[in-house]
Every structure is written in C-alpha cells, then in structure tokens.
C-alpha cells in the first residue's frame, strides 16, 4: 500500500504527483503488461543480452 503524507496547506496536485511517482517506481503497470502474454525464457535472455550490449555501447561512447 502506498502512503503519501500530505503537509498542512500542501497542494493536492503536488500530492497526486508524489503518488504517481511512487506508484510508477513499484513497477505494477510494467508487470501487468509483461504478463499479458507468455514470452519464452530464451527470448527473455536474448532481450537482456541485447539491452546489456546497448548499455555498454552507450557507456563506451560517453567515456570517449
């Protein structure tokens, strides 16, 4: 359960923004989308390797 403490006189839009940020960090929506269809474990691993290679490429280009 997500709890967002609101200070006295705090704007409701600000509190809603805090709630949305906390909710996004929990990853609930991402998890629901990933469970909509089955993905074979080999495909999951392949995607993870692709992401890791892409991140390494970005880090190398940043260093130079």
PyMOL commands that set and color helices and strands:
alter all, ss='L'
color gray80, all
select helices_A, chain A and resi 12-26+28-34+41-63
alter helices_A, ss='H'
color red, helices_A
deselect
rebuild
show_as cartoon
